[in-house]
Amino acid sequence: MSRPTLFVEVHILQSLPPSNVNRDDSGTPKQAVYGGARRARVSSQAWKRATRNEYAKQVPEADRATRTKRIAGLLAQRLALRVDKGGAGLKTELADRLAAALLEPLGITKSAKKDDQSAYLLFFGKKQLDDLVRLLDGRAAELAALPDDDLKDEVKKLSVVQTLSTRHPAEVALFGRMVADLPALNVDASVQVAHALSTHAVRTEFDYYTAVDDENTDDHGAGMIGTVEFNSSTLYRYAVLGVHQLRDNLSDADETRRAAVRFVDAFTRSMPTGHQNSFAHRTLPHLVLLTVRADQPVNLVSAYEEPVTGVTGLASESVVRLADELQAVGETWGDKPLRTLATYTAEGDKITEVFGSSLPFPALLDSVDALVEQWLTHGEIAPGAEAGAR
């Protein structure tokens, strides 16, 4: 018998003014061809990082995650500052040596180009480093003074891999972790994020700019001349959260519920920061649509396979297209969501019919909280579980 699953899908329509939030190696805003038309694109990686940064604003510093090659240095800092049984922390050179020994079983430093860095970026929780220090049980100074072979033997007796494989922070539980050299450290992501695409065709434009040398009074010409590429777009953004996988990663129902709500909030409010000082492009969505399913996720980008032309405005037409697609998918495949929740500013009988009445965004988050709590408690979503749901 397969385990019960719950997917919370987030569909967002959001208009950006002239901007270059995510550029390629030549400085051009990223693009993709879809439905035979060139679209604006913001990569999944860019929006996941923006979401992680937004999510981190709601989390105490000690409970946050970090992604870095400098895990050895961070661990050594803790060993140097740690007071064990009333004694002072380790001296810097001993802390560095012990940190390197503790991390050696992970195999992440073998191909590193620099001694103080791992071979690749590792995503982990800051509290997991504290767990590694506690694993020493006050023996840090004793172990650091051992000869190399003896130190290596003692480290083998410690549960280093298990320590980094448990008590994951929510950010790691949400976005996952892959360590090719040591699969035991892998964490299956509970979140999938699609590349954001414009609902319409776009073309890249160029901003020609000049800068004046304020202290040069003899030459009235420009001190610098340059160009920056940009476009403007109405984007369809999509992400799906597997609540069942998040629960497995966190092993705590209350933390799972809080993380699910914080993710929806963070993904909705997040924005990649490319060229933000030049364009001030941060906006809020026209529409946030949540669909809750128990079978499989359904990305509704097919609503825009034929580009929106903007006869009555790109945003308003895009909202109607999404309503039509959600309804068509449900009728054609018999695949209607368990719940549909939405926050929007658009008007129209069709929109209200398909999405239900618009909820203030805080109320939408409260509804997510209630739904996830019910599923975690009962293993299913019963009718009428939360206010405002269809």
C-alpha positions as a printed Julia matrix, in Angstrom:
390×3 Matrix{Float64}:
   0.0    0.0     0.0
   1.41   3.38   -1.03
   1.82   6.06    1.59
  -0.62   9.0     1.54
   0.66  12.11   -0.21
  -0.3   15.77   -0.14
   0.84  18.4    -2.61
   0.35  22.13   -2.08
   0.83  23.89   -5.43
   1.5   27.61   -5.72
   0.57  29.32   -9.01
   1.5   33.0    -9.23
   0.93  35.66  -11.88
   3.18  38.66  -11.38
   4.1   41.6   -13.6
   7.61  43.01  -13.61
   8.47  46.47  -14.96
  11.59  46.98  -17.1
  14.15  44.78  -15.32
  16.93  42.23  -15.64
  16.42  40.05  -12.58
  18.23  36.95  -13.91
  20.82  37.26  -16.66
  22.91  34.84  -18.67
  26.69  34.87  -19.13
  26.48  37.73  -21.63
  24.29  39.94  -19.43
  21.1   39.31  -21.4
  17.91  38.58  -19.44
  17.35  34.83  -19.56
  14.84  33.66  -22.15
  13.19  30.51  -23.48
  11.13  29.58  -26.53
   7.72  28.19  -25.57
   4.75  27.76  -27.86
   6.9   29.02  -30.73
   7.39  32.42  -29.08
  10.37  33.82  -27.2
   9.52  34.33  -23.53
  11.15  36.02  -20.57
  12.51  33.41  -18.15
  13.72  33.46  -14.57
  15.54  30.28  -13.65
  14.38  27.89  -10.98
  17.7   28.28   -9.19
  17.41  32.06   -9.04
  13.93  31.97   -7.55
  14.79  29.19   -5.11
  17.65  31.26   -3.73
  15.39  34.3    -3.49
  12.84  32.16   -1.66
  15.49  30.81    0.74
  16.61  34.34    1.54
  13.03  35.46    2.13
  12.33  32.39    4.25
  15.41  33.06    6.38
  13.94  36.4     7.5
  11.4   34.44    9.55
  13.91  32.1    11.21
  16.26  32.73   14.19
  19.91  32.88   13.14
  20.82  29.73   15.07
  18.16  27.7    13.25
  19.15  28.8     9.77
  20.97  26.85    7.07
  23.95  27.91    5.0
  25.43  26.7     1.73
  29.19  27.02    1.65
  32.56  25.42    0.96
  33.81  26.75    4.29
  32.28  24.19    6.63
  35.72  23.35    8.07
  36.34  26.98    9.01
  32.9   27.35   10.6
  33.37  24.16   12.6
  36.85  25.26   13.69
  35.45  28.57   14.93
  33.02  26.72   17.17
  35.78  24.47   18.48
  37.94  27.51   19.22
  35.16  29.31   21.08
  33.63  26.34   22.83
  34.18  26.05   26.58
  34.33  22.4    27.63
  34.1   21.48   31.3
  35.2   24.94   32.37
  38.23  25.07   30.1
  38.91  27.52   27.3
  38.3   26.71   23.64
  40.98  25.18   21.46
  43.81  27.17   20.0
  43.31  28.04   16.34
  45.75  25.48   14.92
  44.31  22.67   17.06
  40.75  23.67   16.19
  41.62  23.59   12.48
  43.22  20.17   12.81
  40.32  18.66   14.75
  37.73  20.14   12.39
  39.54  18.65    9.39
  39.68  15.26   11.1
  35.97  15.32   11.93
  35.03  16.15    8.34
  37.38  13.65    6.7
  34.84  10.75    6.87
  32.48  12.82    4.71
  34.92  12.71    1.81
  34.08  16.28    0.83
  37.61  17.68    1.17
  39.59  15.12   -0.83
  39.47  17.01   -4.15
  39.39  20.51   -2.7
  41.73  23.05   -4.27
  42.14  24.92   -1.0
  42.88  23.37    2.37
  40.26  25.44    4.18
  37.45  24.64    1.74
  35.44  21.58    0.76
  35.39  20.36   -2.83
  31.9   21.73   -3.4
  29.16  23.72   -1.74
  27.53  21.87    1.15
  24.06  22.82    2.41
  23.65  22.23    6.15
  22.19  23.67    9.31
  24.18  25.82   11.68
  22.79  23.88   14.63
  24.23  20.71   13.06
  27.71  22.14   13.59
  26.87  22.62   17.26
  25.74  18.98   17.31
  29.17  17.94   16.0
  30.86  19.83   18.83
  28.56  18.19   21.39
  29.42  14.84   19.82
  32.92  15.25   21.25
  31.47  15.15   24.77
  34.08  17.51   26.22
  37.02  15.61   24.69
  37.97  18.25   22.12
  41.31  19.15   23.69
  42.16  15.49   24.32
  41.39  14.45   20.74
  43.16  17.42   19.18
  46.37  16.43   20.97
  46.4   12.86   19.61
  48.77  11.7    16.85
  47.23  11.61   13.35
  46.52   7.87   13.24
  45.06   7.79   16.73
  42.89  10.83   15.99
  41.62   9.18   12.83
  40.71   6.02   14.77
  38.86   8.0    17.44
  36.89   9.98   14.86
  35.72   6.7    13.27
  33.98   5.89   16.57
  31.92   9.1    16.36
  28.6    9.36   14.52
  29.67  12.24   12.29
  27.64  11.22    9.23
  24.55  10.47   11.31
  24.86  13.83   13.06
  24.78  15.69    9.73
  21.93  13.44    8.55
  19.52  14.39   11.34
  17.95  17.53   12.82
  17.84  19.24    9.45
  16.8   22.89    9.43
  13.63  23.62    7.49
  15.56  25.14    4.58
  17.41  21.87    3.95
  14.19  19.91    4.46
  12.47  22.09    1.86
  15.14  22.38   -0.83
  17.09  19.18   -0.27
  20.77  18.32   -0.46
  22.84  16.12   -2.76
  26.32  14.84   -1.86
  27.57  12.64   -4.68
  30.51  11.25   -2.66
  28.36  10.26    0.3
  24.71   9.39   -0.53
  23.97   8.96    3.18
  24.0   12.76    3.44
  21.46  13.22    0.66
  18.12  14.83    1.54
  15.24  14.56   -0.93
  13.81  18.01   -1.59
  10.17  18.49   -0.63
   9.89  21.52   -2.94
  10.04  21.73   -6.72
  10.22  25.13   -8.42
   9.62  25.67  -12.14
  11.38  28.22  -14.31
   9.17  31.28  -14.39
   7.98  32.13  -17.92
   6.27  35.18  -19.34
   2.71  34.48  -20.44
   3.4   36.46  -23.63
   6.15  37.03  -26.17
   8.9   39.5   -25.2
  11.78  41.28  -26.84
  14.95  42.47  -25.21
  15.61  46.2   -25.08
  18.72  48.23  -24.27
  19.15  51.04  -21.79
  21.91  53.39  -22.93
  23.29  55.28  -19.94
  26.04  57.74  -19.14
  27.81  58.79  -15.95
  29.29  62.22  -15.35
  32.55  62.89  -13.5
  31.38  65.3   -10.78
  34.89  66.7   -10.24
  35.73  67.29  -13.9
  34.66  70.85  -14.73
  36.75  71.15  -17.92
  35.12  68.36  -19.91
  31.33  68.41  -20.19
  31.19  64.95  -21.78
  30.33  61.68  -20.09
  32.85  60.05  -17.8
  31.44  56.63  -18.66
  29.05  55.23  -21.27
  27.39  51.84  -21.15
  24.31  49.76  -21.88
  22.24  47.26  -19.89
  19.7   44.9   -21.39
  16.2   44.54  -19.96
  12.65  43.44  -20.65
   9.28  43.69  -18.94
   6.93  40.78  -18.47
   3.96  39.18  -16.77
   5.34  35.94  -15.36
   3.68  32.63  -14.54
   5.46  31.19  -11.51
   4.87  27.67  -10.2
   6.12  25.65   -7.24
   4.87  22.54   -5.49
   5.44  21.44   -1.91
   5.2   17.75   -1.03
   3.97  17.93    2.56
   4.59  14.19    3.02
   8.26  14.56    2.07
   8.63  17.64    4.27
   7.23  15.67    7.2
   9.69  12.84    6.56
  12.6   15.3     6.43
  11.64  17.12    9.62
  10.02  14.29   11.62
   7.95  16.82   13.57
   4.35  17.68   12.75
   4.31  21.19   14.23
   7.56  22.13   12.51
   6.23  20.69    9.24
   3.11  22.82    9.46
   5.07  25.99   10.22
   7.55  25.32    7.43
   4.77  24.73    4.9
   3.09  28.05    5.7
   6.4   29.94    5.75
   7.35  28.46    2.38
   4.12  29.64    0.72
   4.65  33.09    2.23
   8.34  33.26    1.25
   7.84  32.01   -2.31
   5.03  34.51   -2.86
   6.98  37.52   -1.55
  10.41  36.61   -2.88
  12.16  38.34   -5.79
  15.57  37.75   -7.41
  17.77  40.81   -6.98
  19.59  41.14  -10.3
  20.11  44.85  -11.2
  17.63  45.82   -8.47
  19.3   49.18   -7.83
  18.96  50.1   -11.5
  15.33  49.02  -11.95
  13.61  48.82   -8.52
  11.6   45.94   -9.94
  10.11  44.48   -6.76
   6.35  43.99   -7.14
   3.59  41.89   -5.57
   1.53  39.33   -7.53
  -1.78  39.94   -9.29
  -2.81  36.41   -8.35
  -1.73  33.78   -5.84
  -3.55  30.51   -6.51
  -3.12  27.45   -4.29
  -4.31  24.06   -5.43
  -4.15  21.11   -3.04
  -3.9   17.61   -4.5
  -3.41  14.08   -3.18
  -2.44  12.37   -6.44
   0.13  14.32   -8.48
   1.19  17.93   -9.14
  -0.1   19.69  -12.26
   1.84  22.64  -13.67
  -0.67  24.84  -15.53
   1.85  26.6   -17.79
  -0.03  25.05  -20.74
  -2.5   27.92  -20.29
   0.09  30.08  -22.05
   1.29  27.75  -24.83
  -0.48  30.25  -27.09
   1.02  33.6   -26.04
  -1.26  36.18  -24.46
  -1.54  39.19  -26.76
  -2.69  41.79  -24.27
  -5.83  43.06  -25.96
  -7.31  43.92  -22.57
  -4.05  43.89  -20.64
  -1.51  41.12  -20.15
  -2.23  40.53  -16.46
  -6.02  40.39  -16.7
  -5.96  38.1   -19.73
  -3.39  35.88  -18.05
  -5.64  35.46  -15.01
  -8.58  34.45  -17.21
  -6.39  32.01  -19.15
  -5.3   30.35  -15.91
  -8.91  30.0   -14.75
  -9.85  28.43  -18.09
  -6.93  26.0   -17.92
  -7.62  24.9   -14.34
 -11.24  24.25  -15.23
 -10.37  22.46  -18.49
  -7.81  20.17  -16.82
 -10.34  19.21  -14.16
 -13.09  18.47  -16.68
 -10.88  16.69  -19.23
  -8.84  14.52  -16.9
 -11.23  14.31  -13.97
  -8.35  15.73  -11.98
  -9.83  18.44   -9.82
  -7.92  19.73   -6.8
  -9.06  18.82   -3.31
  -9.0   22.53   -2.51
  -8.6   25.78   -4.39
  -7.6   28.94   -2.53
  -6.78  32.28   -4.1
  -5.78  35.85   -3.44
  -6.29  38.16   -6.41
  -7.26  41.64   -7.56
  -8.87  40.71  -10.89
 -12.62  40.89  -11.46
 -14.99  38.66  -13.39
 -17.63  36.0   -12.81
 -15.5   33.29  -14.42
 -12.57  34.02  -12.12
 -14.74  33.86   -9.0
 -16.46  30.71  -10.25
 -13.19  28.82  -10.74
 -10.96  30.27   -8.0
 -13.6   31.08   -5.39
 -13.77  34.38   -3.56
 -10.52  36.21   -3.1
  -9.02  35.81    0.37
  -6.77  38.4     2.01
  -3.3   36.87    1.84
  -2.97  36.41    5.65
  -6.26  34.48    5.58
  -4.95  32.33    2.74
  -1.91  31.43    4.87
  -4.2   30.59    7.78
  -6.11  28.23    5.49
  -2.88  26.51    4.46
  -2.03  26.09    8.13
  -5.42  24.47    8.84
  -5.25  22.15    5.84
  -1.74  20.91    6.57
  -2.55  20.41   10.24
  -5.62  18.35    9.36
  -3.7   16.17    6.93
  -0.88  15.61    9.41
  -3.4   14.66   12.09
  -5.86  12.56   10.1
  -3.99  11.63    6.91
  -6.64  13.19    4.68
  -8.44  16.42    3.84
 -12.09  16.46    4.8
 -14.7   18.77    3.19
 -14.93  22.25    4.67
 -11.66  22.03    6.57
 -10.83  25.73    6.3
 -12.58  29.02    5.68
 -12.79  30.34    2.14
 -11.84  27.09    0.38
 -13.71  25.68   -2.57
